[in-house]
């Protein structure tokens, strides 16, 4: 009887030790697996980067060779693909810059860009949203094919760089005199909202608001989805800007457009002469963050 008790006591002491040893083995196995995953990921990323770098070098070489041989079609295709891999690629940008086509090509790449999101392809363009405004420019006489996708912030609509790009891309040296941008905003609750400009005019669902200048103007709004339009002129509202803030919570409301709207805007023919639109702001889908927005039904 005593022998059985001693054996049972010894087994009882060994059980916790065995359990601890087993836990340590599991922990070591998990840590080992995590290290293997990290190494594999690093190797994969390195291989992808190396492959992309090699492809980029081949495209640049092909473009430069074609350009020397006066084969502009092949050179343009090669350098465009180089920009698709790397928007900052210097040789490709220089090639199109010299031909006053850089903004047009960058706009084409924006139109052709495919988002990586886990939704059905047929719904993809409708549910991906970006903070931006679809902005157009007008000279003293005509609307130009030059557009901008930037949110007006007081410094980025009427600039010397923008004027140079408009003139280079359109061949129109007329003075820019007018800007008009459109987007959508969701008012989450009934309440008072502060609008801060300046802007020549701000419209919600086609209704012009009271004058919006540098000081906030508080207006009551009903909950809902609103179409926003911002107009500005170079003479009086050159530093056009617009922010909308919920007075109660202090939250800024985002003005946005869907990917489908952005593509449609860029591919529409210019009214005056049918020329293709080009984005002088060089706004990039790759650098912009998609918004999580649930449109009210």
C-alpha positions in Angstrom: 0.0 0.0 0.0 2.8 2.3 0.9 4.6 1.5 -2.3 1.4 2.6 -4.3 1.2 5.8 -2.4 4.8 6.7 -3.1 4.4 6.0 -6.7 1.2 8.2 -6.8 3.0 11.0 -5.0 6.0 10.9 -7.4 3.6 11.0 -10.4 1.8 14.0 -8.9 5.1 15.9 -8.6 6.1 15.0 -12.2 2.8 16.1 -13.8 3.4 19.9 -13.3 7.0 19.6 -14.5 5.8 17.7 -17.6 3.1 20.3 -18.3 5.6 23.1 -18.0 8.0 21.3 -20.3 5.2 20.8 -22.8 4.2 24.5 -22.6 7.8 25.6 -23.2 8.0 23.3 -26.2 4.8 24.8 -27.6 6.1 28.4 -27.0 9.4 27.6 -28.7 7.6 26.1 -31.6 5.4 29.2 -32.0 8.4 31.5 -31.7 10.2 29.4 -34.3 7.3 29.6 -36.6 7.0 33.4 -36.2 10.7 33.7 -37.0 10.3 31.6 -40.1 7.3 33.7 -41.3 9.3 36.9 -40.7 12.2 35.6 -42.7 10.0 34.3 -45.5 8.2 37.7 -45.7 11.5 39.6 -45.8 12.7 37.3 -48.5 9.5 37.8 -50.5 9.5 41.5 -50.1 13.2 41.6 -51.2 12.4 39.4 -54.2 9.5 41.6 -55.2 11.5 44.8 -54.8 14.4 43.3 -56.8 12.0 42.2 -59.6 10.3 45.6 -59.7 13.7 47.4 -59.8 14.9 45.1 -62.7 11.6 45.7 -64.6 11.9 49.5 -64.1 15.5 49.5 -65.4 14.5 47.5 -68.5 11.6 49.9 -69.2 13.8 53.0 -68.8 16.5 51.4 -71.1 13.8 50.5 -73.7 12.4 54.0 -73.5 15.7 55.7 -73.9 16.7 53.5 -76.8 13.4 54.1 -78.6 13.7 57.9 -78.0 17.2 57.9 -79.5 15.8 56.0 -82.6 13.0 58.6 -82.9 10.4 55.9 -82.1 8.1 58.1 -80.0 5.3 55.6 -79.7 7.5 52.9 -78.2 9.3 55.4 -76.0 6.1 56.8 -74.7 4.7 53.3 -73.9 7.9 52.2 -72.1 8.2 55.4 -70.0 4.5 55.3 -69.2 4.9 51.8 -67.8 7.9 53.0 -65.9 5.7 55.7 -64.2 3.1 53.0 -63.5 5.7 51.3 -61.3 7.3 54.4 -59.9 5.5 57.8 -60.2 8.8 59.5 -59.2 11.0 57.9 -61.9 13.2 60.8 -63.1 13.9 59.7 -66.7 10.3 59.0 -67.4 9.1 62.2 -65.9 11.7 64.2 -67.8 10.7 62.5 -71.1 7.1 63.6 -70.8 7.9 66.9 -69.2 9.9 67.9 -72.3 6.9 67.1 -74.4 4.4 68.9 -72.1 2.6 65.6 -71.6 3.5 64.7 -68.0 0.2 65.8 -66.4 -1.8 64.1 -69.2 0.1 60.8 -68.7 -0.2 60.9 -64.9 -4.0 61.6 -65.3 -4.2 58.5 -67.6 -2.5 56.4 -65.0 -5.0 57.6 -62.3 -7.9 56.6 -64.6 -6.3 53.1 -65.2 -5.4 52.5 -61.6 -7.1 49.4 -60.0 -7.8 49.5 -56.2 -7.0 46.5 -54.1 -10.1 46.1 -52.0 -12.1 43.1 -50.9 -15.3 43.8 -52.7 -16.9 42.5 -55.9 -15.2 44.0 -59.0 -18.5 45.4 -60.3 -19.0 47.4 -57.1 -15.4 48.4 -56.5 -15.5 51.8 -58.1 -18.7 52.8 -56.4 -17.7 52.0 -52.8 -14.1 53.4 -52.8 -14.1 57.1 -51.8 -11.3 59.7 -51.6 -11.1 63.1 -50.0 -10.9 65.4 -53.0 -12.8 67.9 -55.1 -13.3 67.7 -58.9 -12.0 71.1 -59.8 -12.0 72.9 -63.2 -10.3 76.0 -64.4 -11.4 78.8 -66.6 -9.5 81.6 -68.3 -11.0 85.0 -69.1 -12.7 83.4 -72.1 -12.9 79.6 -71.9 -12.9 76.6 -69.7 -9.6 74.8 -70.0 -9.0 71.0 -70.1 -6.8 71.4 -67.0 -8.3 70.1 -63.8 -7.3 69.7 -60.2 -8.3 67.0 -57.6 -6.9 68.8 -54.5 -9.0 70.1 -51.6 -8.7 73.9 -51.7 -6.6 74.8 -48.6 -5.7 78.5 -49.4 -2.4 77.7 -51.0 -2.9 75.1 -53.8 -5.5 76.3 -56.4 -4.1 79.5 -58.0 -0.3 79.1 -58.0 2.5 79.9 -60.4 3.2 76.2 -60.8 -0.4 75.5 -61.6 -0.5 78.3 -64.2 2.7 77.0 -65.8 1.2 73.5 -66.1 -2.1 74.7 -67.5 -0.3 76.8 -70.2 2.1 73.9 -71.0 -0.5 71.3 -71.2 -3.2 73.2 -73.1 -1.2 75.7 -75.1 -3.5 78.4 -73.7 -1.5 81.2 -72.2 -4.7 83.0 -71.1 -4.8 84.2 -67.5 -6.6 81.8 -65.1 -9.6 83.7 -63.7 -12.0 81.1 -62.3 -12.2 77.8 -60.4 -15.1 75.5 -59.6 -14.9 72.3 -57.6 -17.5 69.7 -56.7 -17.8 66.9 -54.1 -20.1 65.3 -51.6 -20.4 65.8 -47.8 -22.4 63.8 -45.2 -24.0 65.8 -42.4 -24.3 63.2 -39.6 -26.9 64.9 -37.5 -29.2 67.8 -37.4 -27.2 70.7 -36.0 -25.2 73.8 -36.5 -22.1 73.7 -38.8 -19.3 76.2 -39.3 -18.2 77.0 -42.8 -14.8 78.7 -43.2 -13.4 80.1 -46.5 -12.7 82.2 -48.4 -14.7 81.3 -51.4 -16.6 83.3 -54.0 -19.6 81.0 -53.6 -20.4 77.8 -51.7 -23.5 75.8 -52.8 -25.2 72.8 -51.1 -27.5 70.8 -53.4 -27.4 73.8 -55.7 -28.5 76.4 -53.1 -26.0 79.2 -52.5 -25.1 79.9 -48.9 -24.4 83.2 -47.4 -21.0 84.8 -48.1 -18.2 82.5 -46.8 -15.0 84.3 -46.0 -12.1 83.7 -43.6 -14.2 83.9 -40.5 -16.4 80.9 -39.7 -20.1 81.3 -40.7 -22.4 79.1 -38.6 -25.4 77.6 -40.4 -28.1 75.1 -39.3 -28.2 71.9 -41.5 -30.4 68.8 -41.5 -28.9 65.3 -41.4 -28.3 64.0 -44.9 -26.0 63.8 -48.0 -25.2 67.1 -49.8 -23.6 67.9 -53.1 -21.0 70.6 -52.5 -19.8 73.2 -55.0 -17.0 75.7 -54.3 -16.4 78.6 -56.7 -13.5 81.1 -56.6 -11.9 83.7 -58.8 -8.3 84.7 -59.1 -8.9 88.3 -58.3 -10.8 88.2 -55.0 -10.6 84.6 -53.7 -7.2 83.5 -55.0 -6.5 81.8 -51.6 -9.7 79.8 -51.9 -10.3 77.3 -49.0 -13.2 75.5 -47.4 -13.6 73.6 -44.2 -16.9 72.5 -42.6 -16.9 71.7 -38.9 -19.6 70.3 -36.6 -19.9 73.1 -34.0 -21.1 70.7 -31.3 -18.4 68.1 -31.6 -15.6 70.0 -33.3 -15.4 67.2 -36.0 -14.4 68.3 -39.5 -16.7 67.0 -42.3 -14.9 65.3 -45.2 -15.7 66.3 -48.8 -15.2 63.3 -51.0 -15.8 61.7 -54.4 -16.0 58.0 -55.4 -13.4 56.4 -57.6 -16.0 56.1 -60.3 -16.7 59.8 -60.2 -13.0 60.6 -60.4 -12.5 58.4 -63.4 -15.6 59.8 -65.1 -14.4 63.3 -64.5 -11.0 62.7 -65.9 -12.2 60.9 -69.0 -14.9 63.4 -69.9 -14.1 65.4 -73.0 -13.3 69.0 -72.5 -16.3 71.2 -73.6 -14.5 73.7 -75.7 -12.6 71.6 -78.2 -12.8 67.9 -77.2 -9.3 67.8 -75.7 -8.7 65.3 -73.0 -8.6 66.6 -69.4 -5.3 66.5 -67.5 -4.7 66.9 -63.8 -2.3 69.8 -63.0 -2.4 69.0 -59.3 -0.8 65.6 -59.9 -3.0 64.1 -57.2 -2.2 60.4 -56.9 -4.5 57.5 -55.9 -1.5 55.5 -54.7 -0.7 58.2 -52.1 -4.3 59.0 -51.1 -6.0 56.9 -48.4 -9.4 55.4 -49.2 -12.1 56.5 -46.9 -14.5 54.3 -44.9 -17.9 55.9 -45.7 -21.3 54.3 -45.4 -23.7 56.3 -47.5 -27.2 56.5 -45.9 -29.8 54.5 -47.9 
